[in-house]
Amino acid sequence: MYGLGVVLFRLLTKESPHDLSGTRHEVLRRIAEEEVKRPRDITKDVDRELEALLLKALAHDPKDRYPSAGALAQDIENYITGEPLTARPPTTAYFLRKRIRKYRVPAAIACSVLAALIGMAVFGYLGILRERDRAVVARDNTRKEADKKKAVHQFLEGILTSVDPAKALGREITLREALDQAAEDVGTDLTDQPEVEAAVRTTIGKAYSALGRYEDAGTQFSGALEIRRRVLGEEQPETLMSMNNLAITFRARGRLDEAEAMHRQCLEIRRRVLGEEHRDTLASMNNLALTLSSRRSFDEAKASNMVITVKRRFQAVLRRHVRQCVDSDAEVNEEIRDLMKIFCRRGAGS
């Protein structure tokens, strides 16, 4: 076996596995006592597999060599066919590496399929997580809105049922007095619930507006706007609604410069955040048009309102296909009425 290993070594490296210089005695001593040269130290043309094969054939201890010429021939056959060698430690990593190298194309296809399956599984799992998160957020928002409405109802109901009898002096308490009582208490009773306080102030402000008490309404809308800016941020829909409410109150009180500035600010934010076609954006365009008409800025008002009317009509046509035409038509008619008001004012002023 050792002789076959020497022959194979010389064929592959063009050198002897031992230093053959010196006397015969010195050469024999080296062969008996020293390890053979490593083939890869002589030439890099010998790969690690062949090196392991040669070193096993030339092992110093006969027990570590191939047991027979047939075993050596089998390992050479394994090397040629890409099978694992007995000359290498039989580790799992080595076995897998040899199998992958031998079946490179099928392994590449299998890895690609596996990677695709893993990617699909991960993508699907992430999609499920996103849907779950959206559902949780929607559920929390719904619950939060329900709690807010309940708190607003309880606060207003408490105001209506607990007006000071001493102040009533035996007479019936009017809605105006109940609202004044609510406006007085909202700033102290709900300081630890800012969003509820803003919602209550909005409700009170709308009630004041319905009674024509626009200054009191403006106070409540302004308070709601301040709270929502601080708690929710400038670009949240509720904040923008408070801004819109306050601007309408300014217009009703004749403070047209402030109304126009606030309507323009609200419109700019809604365009940027919600988009040109959103119903809140269109409502802001309409409100700005009404304010401009009050200032006799007829050209810009007419243009703004005509744009809204066209968009509303187009939306109404589309919404008929999903059976939502009733609300859309009502909004279109409202915008047409606003446009007619502007034209009438222009006619009266000319």
C-alpha positions in Angstrom: 0.0 0.0 0.0 2.8 2.4 0.9 4.5 1.8 -2.5 1.2 2.5 -4.4 0.9 5.7 -2.4 4.5 6.8 -3.3 3.8 6.1 -7.0 0.6 8.1 -6.9 2.4 10.9 -5.0 5.1 11.2 -7.6 2.6 11.2 -10.5 0.7 14.1 -9.0 3.5 16.2 -7.6 6.6 15.2 -9.7 8.4 14.8 -6.4 9.1 12.1 -3.8 7.1 12.2 -0.5 10.4 12.3 1.4 13.8 14.0 1.0 16.0 11.5 -0.8 19.3 13.4 -0.4 22.1 12.1 1.7 23.2 8.5 2.4 21.0 5.5 2.2 20.9 5.3 5.9 19.7 8.9 6.3 17.0 8.4 3.6 15.7 5.2 5.4 15.8 7.0 8.7 13.6 9.9 7.3 11.2 7.4 5.8 10.9 5.6 9.1 10.7 8.6 11.4 9.4 11.6 9.5 6.0 12.4 8.1 5.6 12.7 4.4 5.5 16.1 2.7 2.0 17.6 2.2 1.2 17.6 -1.5 -0.4 21.0 -1.4 2.9 22.5 -0.1 4.5 21.3 -3.3 1.8 22.1 -5.8 -1.6 23.8 -5.5 -2.8 21.7 -8.4 -3.6 18.9 -5.9 -6.9 19.7 -4.2 -7.7 18.9 -0.6 -9.5 15.7 -1.5 -6.5 14.2 -3.3 -4.2 15.4 -0.6 -6.3 13.5 2.0 -6.2 10.4 -0.2 -2.4 10.5 -0.6 -1.8 11.2 3.1 -4.0 8.2 4.1 -2.1 5.9 1.6 1.3 7.2 3.0 0.3 7.2 6.7 3.2 6.5 9.1 1.2 4.0 11.0 0.1 1.0 8.8 -3.2 0.9 10.7 -4.1 4.4 9.4 -3.5 3.4 5.7 -5.9 1.9 3.3 -6.3 -1.8 4.2 -5.9 -2.9 0.6 -5.3 -1.8 -3.0 -9.0 -2.3 -3.6 -9.9 0.2 -0.8 -7.5 2.7 -2.4 -9.0 2.1 -5.8 -12.5 2.6 -4.4 -11.5 5.9 -2.8 -10.0 7.0 -6.2 -13.3 6.0 -7.8 -15.2 8.0 -5.1 -13.0 11.0 -5.9 -13.7 10.8 -9.6 -17.5 10.4 -9.2 -17.8 13.1 -6.5 -18.7 10.7 -3.6 -17.4 11.2 -0.1 -13.9 9.7 0.6 -13.1 7.4 3.4 -9.9 9.4 3.8 -11.9 12.3 5.1 -13.6 12.5 8.5 -17.2 11.4 8.0 -18.9 14.6 9.3 -22.4 15.7 8.3 -21.0 18.9 6.9 -18.6 17.1 4.7 -21.2 14.6 3.5 -23.6 17.4 2.6 -20.9 19.5 0.9 -20.0 16.5 -1.3 -23.6 15.8 -2.2 -24.3 19.4 -3.1 -21.2 19.5 -5.3 -22.1 16.3 -7.0 -25.7 17.3 -7.6 -25.1 21.0 -8.1 -28.0 21.8 -10.5 -30.7 19.8 -8.6 -29.4 21.3 -5.3 -29.5 24.8 -6.8 -33.1 24.2 -7.9 -34.1 22.7 -4.6 -32.5 25.7 -2.8 -34.3 28.1 -5.0 -37.6 26.4 -4.4 -37.0 26.3 -0.7 -36.0 29.9 -0.6 -39.1 30.8 -2.6 -41.3 28.8 -0.2 -39.6 30.4 2.8 -40.0 33.9 1.2 -43.7 33.2 0.5 -44.2 31.9 4.1 -42.5 35.0 5.6 -44.4 37.4 3.3 -47.6 35.7 4.2 -46.8 35.8 7.9 -45.9 39.4 7.7 -49.1 40.1 5.8 -51.1 38.3 8.6 -49.2 40.4 11.2 -50.1 43.6 9.3 -53.7 42.7 9.0 -53.8 41.7 12.6 -52.2 45.1 13.6 -54.7 46.9 11.4 -57.6 45.0 13.0 -56.3 45.8 16.4 -55.8 49.5 15.6 -59.3 49.6 14.1 -60.8 47.8 17.1 -59.0 50.1 19.5 -60.1 53.2 17.5 -63.7 52.0 17.4 -63.6 51.3 21.2 -61.9 54.7 21.8 -64.6 56.5 19.7 -67.3 54.6 21.5 -65.8 55.5 24.9 -65.5 59.1 23.8 -69.1 59.4 22.7 -70.2 57.7 25.9 -68.2 60.2 28.0 -69.6 63.1 26.0 -73.1 61.9 26.5 -72.6 61.3 30.2 -71.1 64.8 30.7 -73.9 66.6 28.8 -76.6 64.5 30.4 -75.1 65.3 33.8 -75.1 69.0 33.0 -78.8 68.9 31.9 -79.8 67.0 35.1 -77.8 68.9 37.6 -78.3 72.6 36.9 -78.2 74.4 40.2 -81.8 74.7 41.5 -80.8 77.9 43.3 -80.1 79.6 40.0 -83.3 78.3 38.5 -85.5 80.0 41.3 -88.4 77.8 40.5 -88.4 78.4 36.7 -87.5 76.1 33.9 -83.9 76.0 32.8 -83.5 77.0 29.1 -81.2 75.3 26.6 -79.1 78.4 26.6 -78.6 78.2 30.4 -77.8 74.5 30.2 -75.2 75.2 27.5 -73.7 78.0 29.6 -73.5 75.6 32.5 -71.8 73.0 30.3 -69.3 75.6 28.9 -68.5 76.7 32.4 -67.8 73.1 33.7 -66.0 71.6 30.6 -62.7 73.3 31.4 -62.6 71.9 34.9 -64.3 68.6 34.8 -62.5 67.0 31.9 -58.9 68.3 32.2 -57.7 64.7 32.5 -59.5 63.6 29.3 -58.3 66.1 26.7 -59.9 64.3 23.7 -63.2 64.0 25.5 -63.0 67.7 26.4 -62.4 68.6 22.8 -65.4 66.5 21.7 -67.6 68.1 24.3 -66.4 71.6 23.3 -67.2 70.8 19.7 -70.7 69.6 20.6 -71.3 72.8 22.7 -69.9 75.0 20.0 -72.3 73.4 17.4 -75.2 74.0 19.7 -74.2 77.6 20.2 -73.9 78.1 16.5 -77.5 76.7 16.0 -78.7 79.3 18.5 -76.8 82.1 16.7 -74.4 82.6 19.5 -71.3 82.6 17.3 -68.9 84.3 19.7 -69.6 81.6 22.4 -69.4 78.9 19.6 -66.0 80.4 18.5 -64.7 80.1 22.1 -65.6 76.4 22.3 -64.2 75.6 18.8 -61.0 77.5 19.6 -60.6 75.5 22.8 -61.2 72.2 20.9 -58.7 73.2 18.2 -56.0 74.0 20.8 -56.5 70.7 22.5 -56.4 68.6 19.3 -53.4 70.4 18.0 -51.6 69.6 21.2 -52.8 66.0 21.6 -53.3 64.8 18.0 -51.2 67.0 15.8 -51.9 69.6 13.1 -52.8 67.1 10.3 -55.3 64.8 12.0 -58.9 64.9 10.6 -60.4 65.9 14.0 -57.9 68.8 14.3 -58.8 69.9 10.7 -62.5 69.7 11.5 -62.0 72.0 14.5 -60.1 74.4 12.3 -62.9 74.3 9.8 -65.6 74.9 12.5 -63.7 77.9 13.9 -63.2 79.4 10.4 -67.0 79.1 9.7 -67.6 80.9 13.0 -65.3 83.7 12.1 -67.2 84.1 8.8 -70.5 84.2 10.7 -69.2 86.9 13.0 -67.9 89.0 10.1 -64.2 88.4 10.8 -63.6 87.6 7.2 -59.8 88.0 7.2 -59.4 85.4 9.9 -62.0 83.2 8.3 -60.2 83.3 4.9 -56.8 82.7 6.4 -58.0 79.7 8.4 -60.0 78.2 5.5 -56.9 78.5 3.3 -54.7 76.8 5.9 -57.2 74.0 6.4 -57.6 73.6 2.6 -53.8 73.4 2.1 -53.4 70.7 4.8 -56.3 68.7 3.5 -55.1 68.8 0.0 -51.7 67.6 1.1 -52.8 64.9 3.5 -56.2 63.8 2.1 -55.8 64.6 -1.6 -57.7 66.8 -4.0 -60.7 64.5 -4.4 -61.4 63.9 -0.7 -64.8 65.1 0.4 -63.2 67.1 3.3 -60.9 68.8 0.8 -63.9 69.7 -1.4 -65.8 70.9 1.7 -62.9 73.2 2.5 -62.9 74.5 -1.1 -66.6 75.2 -0.8 -66.2 77.0 2.6 -63.4 79.2 1.2 -65.6 80.0 -1.8 -68.4 81.2 0.5 -66.0 83.3 2.5 -64.6 84.9 -0.6 -68.1 85.6 -1.8 -68.8 87.4 1.4 -65.8 89.6 0.7 -67.0 90.1 -2.9 -64.0 88.2 -4.3 -66.4 86.8 -6.9 -64.0 85.5 -9.5 -62.0 83.3 -7.2 -65.1 82.2 -5.4 -66.9 81.3 -8.6 -64.0 79.3 -9.9 -63.6 77.4 -6.6 -67.3 76.6 -6.4 -67.6 75.5 -10.0 -64.6 73.1 -9.6 -66.4 71.6 -6.6 -69.7 71.3 -8.5 -68.0 69.5 -11.4 -66.2 67.1 -9.1 -69.3 66.5 -7.1 -71.3 65.7 -10.1 -68.6 63.4 -11.5 -68.4 61.6 -8.1 -72.2 61.3 -8.0 -72.2 59.5 -11.4 -69.5 57.1 -10.2 -71.2 56.4 -6.9 -74.4 55.5 -8.5 -72.7 52.3 -9.5 -72.2 51.4 -5.8 -75.7 52.8 -4.7 -74.4 55.8 -3.0 -75.9 58.4 -5.3 -78.4 59.8 -2.7 -75.8 61.3 -0.4 -73.7 62.5 -3.4 -76.6 64.2 -5.1 -77.5 65.9 -1.8 -74.0 67.3 -1.6 -74.0 68.4 -5.2 -77.3 70.2 -4.7 -75.8 72.0 -1.6 -72.8 73.1 -3.6 -75.1 74.3 -6.4 -77.1 76.4 -3.9 -73.9 77.9 -2.7 -72.9 78.8 -6.2 -76.2 80.4 -6.8 -75.8 82.5 -3.7 -72.5 83.8 -5.0 -74.0 84.6 -8.4 -76.9 86.4 -6.7 -74.6 88.5 -4.6 -72.5 89.4 -7.5 -75.7 90.5 -9.4 -76.8 92.5 -6.4 -73.5 94.3 -6.1 -73.1 95.1 -9.8 
